[in-house]
Every structure is written in C-alpha cells, then in structure tokens.
Amino acid sequence: MFTALKTAHPWISHPLIVSAPMLGAATPALAASVTRAGGIGFIAGGTKFDALDKVVQQTVSLLSSHDSTPQSSHASDNVKPFGIGFQNWGCDKDVAVQIVRKHLPAIIWMYAPKHTSDFGDWARAIRDASDNRTKIWIQVGTVREAMDAMHAARPDVLVLQGTDAGGHGLAQGASVISLVPEVYDALREGGMDEVPLVAAGGITDGRGVAAAIALGASGAVMGTRFLAAEEAGIAKGWQKEIIRVTDGGVTTSRSTLCDRIKGTVGWPAQYDGRAITNQGHADARNGMTDEENRRLYQEDVKRGDDEVWGTSGRQVVYAGTGVGLIKDVKPAAEIVMDTAREAARILQRHGEMFSKL
C-alpha cells in the first residue's frame, strides 16, 4: 500500500508521518516543515476563501523558498506537496473547490459529514476541479464508516481515527489496535483492499508508528505530538500542559464539555472531544450548569495568565492519550525524522528477529 502513496507523493519517506490538520495549531510553518522532512503536512480548511487562500499562499511560499522543496508526482501540473483538511459539516464545499482550482494541493482530507453521502458530493467536486490530480483522504472511526465512505467516494486513502485521539472524534469507537486490522480485513473481503490506510489516535512516537504499520496501516497521523512542535500555533500554556501531563488515559477524557463552554455548535451528534481534564470538567461532574461553567471559562480567557492552565484552570487543552509520552518541544522536522528513524529501527529489528525463526 505504501507504494501507491509513494507514487502519488514521491517526496515522502517510509515510514510515513503525517501531521493532522488541526485548526489553528497546524500553521503553514508546521505543514511545510513536515513535508520538507519527508512527511505530509496539513493545514486546516474553513468557510472563508480569503482567509484560507492567505494560509495556503503562506504554505506554498515556505515550500518554494526552501532549496529541497519536494516535488509531487504531478510537478509539471503544479500540484503543491501538502494537504488541506475540511470538517464537512461546517465547511463550505465551494470554498474548497475554489482553493483546489487556484492552488492544486496534493490532498483534500475530509471528515465529520452531516451525511455520509456528502463525502461523495465533495469528492466528485474536488476531482472535477483538479482533473483528478488532488487526492481524496477520508477520516473514519468505525468499520461501518469505512465501508460507507468507500462506497460513497472511493477515497485514495482512508484515515482510521481511534478513540485515543485528542480533539474531536467519534464518541463511541475502538482504538487503532483493533480498528485498523478490522477495517483492513473488511476491505479485503469487499474487494477494496487497494486503498492505503493511515492510522491516527494515540500515536506519538516511533513505537506507535511501527505498531500501526504492523496492524496494516501504511503510515501514521500525529496530532498531539505536533502540538509540541516549535511551529505549532497554540498558546504557550497549552504547550506546557502537553509536556506536563502524564498517564493520558486518566488525565484526558472524552465529552462535549469543551464545545459547550466555548459555544461551538453544529458537530454531528455522534462526535465529542478528548481533552486534558481540568477545573471545568470537575465542576461539570459536580453539577455546575453549562451557563456558569461558560461564564467562568470566558473570565479565564479574558485573564490569559498562567493560572488559567493546569488542573485548576479552565482553558480547553485538546490532547490524546499519548500525551504522557511527550517530553519536549522541538522543531517539527526533528519530530518527523526522529519518529521515522525510531519506527524504522523497530521494524527492522523485529523483521530480522522473526526471519531467524
């Protein structure tokens, strides 16, 4: 499966590392650094053409100014070596089409539609706008979603997000440890095993990447790990929390509280979000109303000092269960290369070991 990815995106290295299209956090500098290091960098889409156009132009400029800018498989067609992620329920398909026509990003990543059929509508529009040069990635979280997405849109890649992932995801699902192989088997049984799989959720180092590949994935997406990249567009307090927190299965939790206190509406009912638990979560468990919790959250936002973070703070700190494995902040390119080297060593060592049996 990696061969298909390499053919479409010849700058990538094995094992493949992908940075998630995290709204706000996935800056042009982050996406460009990941791509230049042999991964695939993503930025987040949106509803306003001018705003997204500016971010895309910045990303293109950063890639163009580098001596070793990677070339896509359609370099002569001016395809740009990075991707853009769109939340289908809240983003404008027409904006995506305009951006694709103007810039030809290598990939459009789609997820969280109101209806599965929306995947098909978006995929057709993107392929028409790019003359099939922009590849379609679709994120799913269950076997049923994977099969429905395949039938609706025939994506070029399926991103399988397990429930260990930080930020928004399906409230009910499985970790990648069972999701990836079950989807792999279901696709094979359905005669659709040509599509590469990329695993996401709880993966923060080379061990996680190697495990994902052993499970049947062609690469791995990391979100939380890239929140601790120098190029990440998040508050220093958020980044400090990523470094501070350990035992992510206990110190993070899934709920809709973060959306409720921020006033975010529109996510499909089956979605919630994983974040580091803090005072807002504790107060909600103890019966505080959303209105009061929202008021206190907004007060913290206005203050903006160090005390609004941590277990006694109320700022939203999205993070996956792998957060406890993150110990430092460093350049995104180093994260890609260090993680890929670690994964490659593990895969090689175990390959040699089993070849002797």
Summary of the structure (lengths in Angstrom):
residues: 357
radius of gyration: 19.6
end to end distance: 26.1
largest distance: 63.2
contacts: 1286
relative contact order: 0.13
helix: 48%
strand: 17%
